[in-house]
Each structure stands twice: as structure tokens, then as C-alpha cells.
Amino acid sequence: DEMVLCTKLGLDAASTRESIFARLDACLERLQTDHVDILMIHGGDLGALANPEVYEAFDSLKARGKIRFSGVSHHGPNISTELRPVVEEGRLDVILCSYDPLGDPGLPDFLEAARRKGIGLVAMKVFASARAEALPEFASGDQPFHLAALRWGLKNSGMHTVLVSMNMMDQVDEYIQVSGAALP
């Protein structure tokens, strides 16, 4: 309960309920837990998004307490068109997507539609998407680019949170400070 644990499975049009159950069980064993908070379709495969067995599996896993939320990750430039049915149908709880409004002009409207449906939004790749010309107002003093980019992603995206990579424990404190949140 101290963190949100999320994992992703590469699913497609041929994925079955049974294969999803087996793959999640193997994942849970590797993670040494009996449940995850979020299970996502990795990569936003359009075949998986149209596969009713995926949604049936997610519903069953929720009922069995193995997952709390279902979602999808999407890395491509066509988020607003490819994931529009996901938002309209409201079949998933969370969307993890690259945040690059300059790369997908429909993204701001898409994100607003998702928020209205109560879908959790997680931004990724803000360090790659941030544009230097947008950052002066987010930089403070000698703040490095990655911290200004994180601040930009948190403020401009309307996302509920931003997913960032970390390879040193010092970055945890650094990123929390930028977010404006206090450590417990």
C-alpha cells in the first residue's frame, strides 16, 4: 500500500484469457507478490485492444483480486486516434502514453476526454518530448534540463502523474522535490 505496482504484458489479437492468466501468474511469481495495482497492455497493440478476451480476462482478474486496475501503454505518435475507442468505451482504467502534444495535435483534446471518463493518465518520455523553448518558465536557477522537463510535464500535460526512469536513489528525492510533494 506504500506504492503503486504496475506491470505490462505484450498482448495481441490472438491472446486468450487463459494465456493472460498464466502470464500474469508467472509475472506475480517473479515479483514475489499475489497482486499488482495495474496490469497494462504493453505497446497499445490494436489487435489486443479489439480482443474481447483481453477485457474478459481483466474483469476476471479484478474480481479475483489479482489486479486493481487495467490499462494500456502507447508509445507511438497516433495516440489520440488509436486509443480514442478505449476512451469512448471506457473499458480501461489507466493510459500510459508518451506526452508530446507537438507530435500529436489531437493529444490535448484526447487527454481531456479521458479525464472526463475518469481514466487515469500517466505521462512518459517527458524528457524527450520537452522543448527547450517551453522550459524557461519551469527552470529555477541552475536547475538541470531533466528537472525542468519533469516540471513541464507535470504542469502542462494535465496528466495525473509522470513516469520517469531512475538509476540512482538520489533521483527519488530530486524528483519528489520537483513534484511539489513531501516525502512521508
Summary of the structure (lengths in Angstrom):
residues: 184
radius of gyration: 17.3
end to end distance: 13.0
largest distance: 53.9
contacts: 535
relative contact order: 0.11
helix: 45%
strand: 16%
